Amino acid sequence: MTLLALISGIATGLVLGIFGSGGSIVAVPALLYLVNLDAKQAIAMSLGIIAVTATISAIDNWRHGNVNLRVSAVFGLFGVGGTYAGARLGVLTPVTVQLVLFALVMYSAAWKMLVKKGGGGPAVAELAPDEPVVGRRMAHIAGHGIVVGVLTGLVGVGGGFLIVPSLVLLSGIPIRQAIGTSLAIVAAKSYAGFAGYMSAVPIDYALMGSFTAVTVVSSLVGTRIARRLPGELLKRGFAWFLVVVASYILLKSVFPGG
């Protein structure tokens, strides 16, 4: 494993640990521009890396009672199908289109973190941890799972930035459970997305394994760092980081010789 790959894995893990999401937003450009992988390889391998890391984090959250299994099942089931379809679509999509979409997702995530919260609160009543998700609410969650899943597979984004707010608004579960439940869903969808690329994109399993190991360890370090820093400072700092990286990706995509 090269030094650049090591640094990339550490950065991905720290972001996951500190912010609770966004690992793929670091992993894709890191694999693309620092490790010099092909764009489709970078997207595919980032899905595998995030799948394993999110699994470990989700298990830890589940042990602390912060994963709503009912919501995970509904959102995750439809999300997996959408992710696999998105990955198959991604195999056929021009690289420039994928990278531009990826940058736009990053801008959207940055905007959501920088904009002030409204005063309306959740759109639905808050659920108890074991309350079943039924009726129209289940249909909305399933539909959201498909949409987020397709985006995940197409551009290699785990979807945490989209899943957490949608879980809070659509299912009404508390934010801590939304984060833990999101990790479980991200893991499932990332496995599906990775499977969608496996047969069509060459995978460097040695590099991916090393990258994943470093990511897992550094994510644990990131979690400890996050406990010592103000949440609002972390959120705004990462939002501006996304703006810088997204702008760089757009410039490289539109003006590859620049």
Secondary structure, DSSP 8 states (H G I E B T S, - for coil): --HHHHHHHHHHHHHHHHHSS-HHHHHHHIIIIIS---HHHHHHHHHHHHHHHHHHHHHHHHHTT---HHHHHHHHHHHHHHHHHHHHHHHHS-HHHHHHHHHHHHHHHHHHHHS---SS--SS----TT----HHHHHHHHHHHHHHHHHHHHH----HHHHHHHHHHHT---HHHHHHHHHHHHHHHHHHHHHHHHTTS---HHHHHHHHHHHHHHHHHHHHHHTTS-HHHHHHHHHHHHHHHHHHHHHHHH-TT-
